[in-house]
Each structure stands twice: as C-alpha cells, then as structure tokens.
C-alpha cells in the first residue's frame, strides 16, 4: 500500500472512530435531563404558590392565555417523571385561584404545565437558588388582580358575643399537610397527625404550668376607641421554621396560638385582631409589617417557637427591636436566623417597593421602641406565670419584622421547640390556650397603663 493510500485509510478510521464516539455520547445527553424532586402547593386567599424543586436550575418560559384564563409554563430539558405526573392531584376544590393543572410532554425535551384558573391573576414566576434544605426552586405565585385588603377583614369582624361563643369567622383556612407538602429531607409529622405537625395529646393539665390570678390592672382597659392588634404567626408555607424531634413544625404551632389569641381579642368589646397570615402560606417579612401598617395597628405581636442546637435550652422569651446591637450573642444569632426567613420562604427579589425598603431601614423610632419595651415587660411577666423564662428581662436584637417605625412591636418565643419537653408542651392545646391567655393579659395591662391615643376615623371603623 502506498503512503498516500495509508494516510487515507488512517483518516477514514479516525472519522469512523469519531462517529462511533458521538453515537456513544448521544444517549448520555438524553439521560441528562433535569429531574423535578418535589412539588408543593400552598393555597391561600392572599395568593396561591406552586413550587417545583430540582437538583439543577430549571429553565422555563411562561405566558397567560385568555378565554378561558390559563397560565402556561414550559419546562425545558426536564424529565416527565412521577412527581410531575402527580402535580394535578395536589389541587383541591378549596383553592381560591386554581381550577386544575394539566402536565405532560409538549415536545421533545419540553414538559408543559397548564394551570387552569378560576379568575384572572397576576402571576409572578421566578427561580430561587439553593438554601437550607432546599435545592433549586421554580416558584409560581398567583396573585389576585385586586389584592386582598387586610382592612376588609377587620371591618367584617365578628361581634364580641360571637367571638366569645366560639363562632367561626368563616370557612376554616386550608392547611397543607406536612406529609404531602414538606420537602423530603425535612422531618415529617408522626403518623396520624391530623393538624399538620401538631401532635394531639389527650386533654389533660400541662405539667409545671402555674395558673396566675389576674392582676387588677387586667380588668379595665379604657374604652376610648377600637384597639387593633396585629398578630404575626411566624414562618409559613415554604418556610417551616424550626422542627422539633417529634416532627412538630414551628409554623403550625405559631398559627395555632395566634388563632386562639385572635378569638380572645375579638371577644373583647373594644379590641380586634388582624393576622398577617391565617393559613399555611409564606408572607415576606416586609409584607407582615406592611399589613400591620395598612390597618393602623396599635400593637404588633410576632409569635414564634425558639430553637437551639442543644436540646436542653428551655424557657420563653420576649424580644424588641434594637438600634444599637443585640443584647446578647444568642439574641443576635436568633435575629439572624429569623431574618433568614425570606431566603427560605422565597422572596421574588424582582419586585421592589421603595417605600417598604425605607420603612425597614428607618431606625429613628425611639418613642416606638420605648413603648415596645413597656409592652415586652408586661407580656414577659405574664408568660412567666405559665412557663419558665429563658431570660428574666426583655432582650433586644435587629429583627426585621419588628421595624415598623410607628407601631410598638414585640417578638415572643413561646418555648423551645428543640427541647423535647417543651415541644410536647407547644403541641398541647391546653398550653396553647394558656399562652394565648397570658399574651392577652399582657396586652390589656399595657393599654391599662398606656391608654391608646386618638387616631384617624379609618382606624376606628
């Protein structure tokens, strides 16, 4: 064979080898489609959120289609697996905005989700980077074209007689089950858990709880005008908060206590309560503040359940905003943890509100901080009657949720959910009710000593 023929043969072999290599590689590209690891749906009157979680960043496009109203989302390079197939089953008839969801392969390498809507919505579709226990998330937030007004809920408040009799405000809020909605690597609720992470014990006295006689100052709140209390159940939706060893979720404990406290406040003839969330959904920290300011709240009470790396930490605490640094290393650590709720819950950073940003940066609130401290002291005194105190004084730290410049605000850590004994207590209806009673007594003592000033007619509706 001549040298030129030898070169031709070698080139042909190289070309054949390269083609064979491409044939071998092609199937691996097809197998490299992203996998959706979990889907979660959080229905609420404020908005409904759908979350798709994956190991890799999800590529997508979306559009609104009219007549009938639909949101169409195309997921590119995604495997159509059993998790996506099961997404339609996550939609309930009670969802305020979604009629049904269809999911299927639209074309090679593309999975299409069609969200059939009950009404016109303003969708926000965005991605979130991995944080905490979560991987990459694609979030579909479906907001009503007319935002829910927290003031309307106050105007439609039950009469004190109806609240005292335990009559409901309306249909019970839909609460997603932990076992159905929580990420795979978050501890699950124990089997038989009927209230999404709150274990039900037989009704019995809660041990080590002291029943305190009401102080004389509790008995008479000056009836000068209607008093509005903003109650803020911590965490919610994508943000479970702390999780106890027995599977109790902080977000469910805080909601249960807040509901009890709201009913007690509404039963007072000259008081009413607004909740920043009344179901299991995520509310950004600045929106919690904005809701309280929208109703011109007289007080803001944020309810939480503490956690620490050591299970023997115990006791209840009350915090107020500090504009000069945290009162302890533990307080600073806790504030940083609570302020991270927006990262875990998932805020769309593409939506900005300059007014809210200025509000959260406003630290010229000396008068408000003084009133917050007064409120914190009487509330701490009252909850010290039903549980041991973690610290005998009100602590201070830079909690973002306490930064309303014109509303006295406190954050109450009802007990340590990371402590097995206190977790059991937090899940007990008797303790929840006693905690709500103690918070109400503290609020009434505060107003007995600090009668509310006159406000605009709007606040007295």
Secondary structure, DSSP 8 states (H G I E B T S, - for coil): --HHHHHHHHHHHHHHHHHHHHHHHHHHHHTT-B-EEEEEEE--SSEEEEEEEESS--EEEEEEETTTTEEEEEEETB---HHHHTGGGG--TT-SSEEEEEEEEEETTEEEEEEEESS-EEEEEEEE--BTTB-EEEEEEEEESS---HHHHHHT---HHHHHTT--SSS------HHHHS-TTS----TT-TBTTB----S---TT-------GGGS----SS-EEEEEEE--BTTB---B-TT--BHHHHHHHHHHHHHHHHHTSTTEEEEES-SSS----HHHHHHHHHHTT-SEEEEEEEE--SSTT---BEEEEE-SS--SSHHHHHHHHHHHTHHHHHT--TT---HHHHHHHH----HHHHHHHHHHHHHHHHHHTTTS-BSSSS-EEE--GGG--TTSEEEEEEEEETTSHHHHHHHT-HHHHHHHHHHHHHHHHHHHHHS------GGGG-
